[in-house]
């Protein structure tokens, strides 16, 4: 069995969540995995118990470089979910690299060396037209359906009355910081407390990153809602036992909810990629229950802008969205209507199942088989040259 070092870009919970899904399956097959990372990626990874070790290092920093100089060659493989620094360093030390990319359509640039990595796995996700930097089909490139673990519904799922509310990681180092660049998640929680009737739900769990959860507990110490930063498996278990899922329009959590057959309702986006994703979810017919910034403000064509400008332009508009009291009253009414219109929820599930079928199921199995094939090939080469 292989020793694998795993990394994920520190951008909210998306890359780390995708990494954990794949890494957990590889661990169950007998491989030994070590996670190295920081920030929101580290927050999520350290809540999983299958790692041989979890090491907190900034993959863009000198401490990670020293770690790699001392330890990287002791691993058989590096699995990177779009973390560029670790992949480049492993390539430089001739350690095989798997580049796991759920966002190939999003990039405005990628280093040329990414094309020459040992294996690139592209997740087919929202059906958006790929950018010019998306990988072309090559022998080292595999395209798979949604990489989602098995999420069995409970026997009493039809009688479930719990609501799961998700804000994801909520921030990304170097891009946007909660409490500094945006207070949007807190505005939503305040609305759920003061302006939206949730008494029909037997319990409400609100999940997000550590900073968000800690601040919510401080602001609302007597809340009847539960604020939790959940590990990935715990999140999936809560999802499976919920009657509905209210979430920001990230990428990974909706794929998991749709695959599990959970009625999924969308809050407004909290970052630039979520803005584009919600556009696409609506275009694909899987976001009939959604609130978008463009419902209240002029629409943005973010994909025409460089990556940094997308984020800056989005945050500028999100700030206006947060500050406008008339807009707040309007989207609160939308939110309450979505939560009350339970008759439409079966159709939400039906539309989502059709969408997942279109993208292709078994993405996790195909992904893991491609990694196993690479390990077998590298093992055979080692035997030949030894």
N, C-alpha and C positions, 0 to 999 in steps of 0.2 A: 504494500500500500504506500501511497505517496505522502510526502510532507509538503503542504501547500501553504503559502503565505497569501493572505487575502487583504485587499485594500479597496476603499471606495471614496469617491470625491466627497468632500465635506460640503454638501449642498442639501440642506434640509434632511429628510429621511429617505428620499427616493432611491439614490444610488446604493445606500447602505441596506435598505430593505430588499432590493433586488439581489444584492450580494449575499445577504443572509439566507434568502430562499435557496439559492444554488449551493452555498456552502453547507447548509444543514443537510441537504440530500447527499452531498459528497461525504460528509462525516458519517452518515448512516451506512454508507457503502464501505466504510473502514478507513478512509483517509484521515490523516491528522492535519488539522487546520489551525493556523495562527492568524489572528487579525491584528493589523497595525493601522492606526488612524487617530483622528482627533475630532473635536467638536461634536456636531450632531451625529456624524457617522459613528464616532466612538460611543456616544450615548446609547444608540440603538444596538450596536454590536455587543456591548458588554452585558446586555440584558438577555443574551442567549447563552445557554449552558453547554453547548457542544464543542466550544473551542478548546484546543489544547492550551492556548494562551491568548490573552488580549493585552496588547501593548499600546499605550497612549503615546503617539508620536505625530507631530505635524509632518506630513509627507513632503511638504515644501521646505522643511527646515533642516538645519544642520544636524540635529539630533537623529533624524531619520537617516540622513546620509551616513552617519557614523554607525547606526544600527545595521544598515545594509552592508557596509564595509566589513563588519564583524560576522554577520549572520546570513546574508542573503544566499550565499552559495551552498548553505546547508539545506536549502529547500529544493524540491524537484520542480516546482512550478509556482509562478505568481499569477493569481487571479485578480484582475483589476476591473472594478466597475467604474470606468471612465476616469480613473485617477491617473493623470499623465505622468507625474513625477516618479511614482513607483514603477510604472511600466517602462519608462525610459531608462531608469537605473538598472532594472533587471535585464533589459535588452543589452545594456552596456556590459553586464557581467555574464552574458551568455546563459542566463536562467530563462527557460521557456516561459512565455507570457501568453495568457488568455485575456483578451480585451472584450469585456462584457458591456454592450452598448444598447441601452433601452431608448436612446435619444438620438439616433443617427441623423434624423431629419432636422434636428435643432441647431447643429453646429454651423457657425459661419467659417470656421477653419479648423483643421486638424493637422498636426505635424505629419510630414511625409513618412516618417518612420513607422507610424501606426499601421500603414498598409503592409509592412513587412513583418509584423508580429506573427508568432507561431499560429495563433488562432484568433479570429475575430467572430464574435457571436452577436448578431444584430437581432434585437427583439422586434418583431412586427407588432406595432401597437395601434396607433390611432388612425392609420390610413392616410396621414398627411403625405403630400408629395415630398420625396426626399430632397435634401439640399444637394448642391453640386459636390459637396464633400462626403456624401454618404458613400459607403464602400461599394465598389463594383463586385460582382460575383467572381470570386477566385477560389482556388483550391483551399486556401486558408481562411475562407469566409463562409459562415453558416448563418442562414436566416431562419429564425424559429418563431413560432406563435408566442402568445403571452406566457411568460415564465412565472407560473403561479403554482404554489403547492396545493395539495388536496385540502379542501375545506368542507368536510361533511356537515350537512345541516343536522341539527338535533331532531330526535323523534317528535318532539313537541314544538317544532319550529313554527308551525302555522298558528300556534297560540301564543307565541312570544310577544311581549309588550315592552321590551327594552329598546331604548334609542342609543345608538353610538354616534357621537359627534367627533369629527376628526379635523385637526388643523395641521397634521404632519409635523415636520421638524420646525417649521415656522421661521427659520432664518438660515443664512448661509454666509460663512466667513468671507469677507471681502466683497460681498454683494449687497446684503441687506441685513439689518439687525433689529430685532424686536425691541420696542421701547425707544429706538433711536430713529430709524427710517420709517417705521410703521407701528401703529397701535391697533391696526384693524382687528386682529383676533380678539382683543379685549372688548372692542365695541360690539362684536357679535355676542360674546358671552354676556355682556351687560344687557343686550336686547333679549337674549334667552331668559334672563332672570326677570326683567322688568316689563317686557312688552309682548312676549310670546307665551301662549298658554301651552305648557307641556304636561299638564296634569293627567292626560290620557295614557302617558307612558309610566310603567311601574318603576323604572329607573332610567336615569340619564347619565351616561359616562362621557366625559369630555376629555379627549386625549390629544397630546401634543408633546413638544420638546420640554426639556427640564426647566428652562428658564420660564417658559409660558406656564407650566403647571405650578411651579413654585409661586409665581406672582398671582395666579388665580386663587390659590389657597390663601394667600395673604389678603387679597382684596375681598374675597367672599368666604370668610371662615365658617359661616353658618349655612352655606349653600346646601340645598338638598341634592345637588349634582355632585358626582364624583369626578375629581380631576386627577388624571393618571398619565404618566409617561410609561407606555407599555412596551415590553419586548415584543418582537415580531410574532412569536407563537401565541403569546397572551392576547395580542391584538386580533389574531385570526380567530381565537376561541370566542372573544367578545363579539366579533363580527358574526360568527355562526349562530350565536344565540340572540341576535337582535332582530327586531321586526323591521327596522329601517336604518339606513346609514346616511347621515347628513355630513357632507365632507367638502373641503375645498377641492377644486378640480385638479388634483395631482394626477400622476400617471399610474403608479403602482397600486395604491389602495383601491381606486375604482376597478381596475382589472380584477383584483381579488374579490371585491364585492359582487361584480357582475358574474364572475365565474361561479360564485357560491349561491347565486340566485337571491341576493338581498336587494330589496328596493333601494335605489341609490338616488339621493337628492343633493344638488350641488349648491353650495354657498358661492359667493363671488370669489374670484381668484385672489390669491395673496402674493403671487409673484408673476413675472413675465411669461414663463413657460406655461403656467396654469391658464393665463389669459388665452394663449394660442390653443391650448388643449381644449378649453371649454368651447371655443369657436368650432373646433373639429368635432367634439362630442355632439354639439348641436347639429352640425352638418350631417353627421352619421346617424342621427336619430336616436341617440342614447342619453339625451339630456333634456327631455321634455320638462322635467322638474328641475329647474335651474334658475339662478339669479346671476346676471352678468353685469359688469361695469358698463358695457355698451347698451344695456337697457336704460341707462340713466345719463350717460355721457357720450360724447362723440366717439365713434369706433376708432380703434388703433390698428394700423397695419404693421405690426411689430416685426414680421419676418422680412420686411424690406430694410431693416436697420441692422447694423453690426450688433454683436451680442451685448456689449456694454451699454450701448445706446438703448437697446430694447429694455433693459432693466431700469435705466434712469428714466426713460419716458413713461414706463408703467408706474413706477413709484411716484412720479409727479402726479399722474392722474389718480392714483390710489389715495394720495394725500387730500385731493379735492373731494373725493368720494367720502372719506372719513369725516371731513369738516362740514359738509353740507347737511343741515338738519332736515331740510325737505326731502333730500335723497334718502336719509336714514329712515324717515317715516314711511317712505314709499317701499323700500326693500324689506322693511319689517313686515309690511302687509303681504308682500310676495312670499316671505318665509312662512308666515302663519298659514297662508292659503296652501302652500305645498304640503305642510305637515298635516293639514286637516283633510286634504283630498286623497284619502286612502283608497278610494275606488279605482284610482288610476294606477296604483302601485303594481298590480299584477301585469299590466301592460308594460310598465317600466322593466320588469323582470324578463318578459318575453322579448322585448326589443334588445335587451342586453345580451340574452342568450344567442340571438341571431347574430349579433355583432361579434361575439366571441367565436362563434362557429366560422364566421367569415375570415377572421384573423388566423384561425387554426389553433386547435387545442394541442395539448401535449408538449407545449414549449419547454417545460422544465425537463421532461424526459429527453427530448432531442438535444437540449443544451448539455445535459450531463453526459449523454452518450458521446457527444463531440469531444468533451474534455477527456473522457476515459480513452477514446481512440487516440488522442494526442499523447496521453501518458503511456499507452501501450507502444506507440510508435517511438517515442523518445527512449523508452526502456529497451526496445529492440536495438536502437542505434547504439545505446551505451554498451550493450552486450557485444555488438559487432566490433566496436572500437577498443574494448577493454582487452 
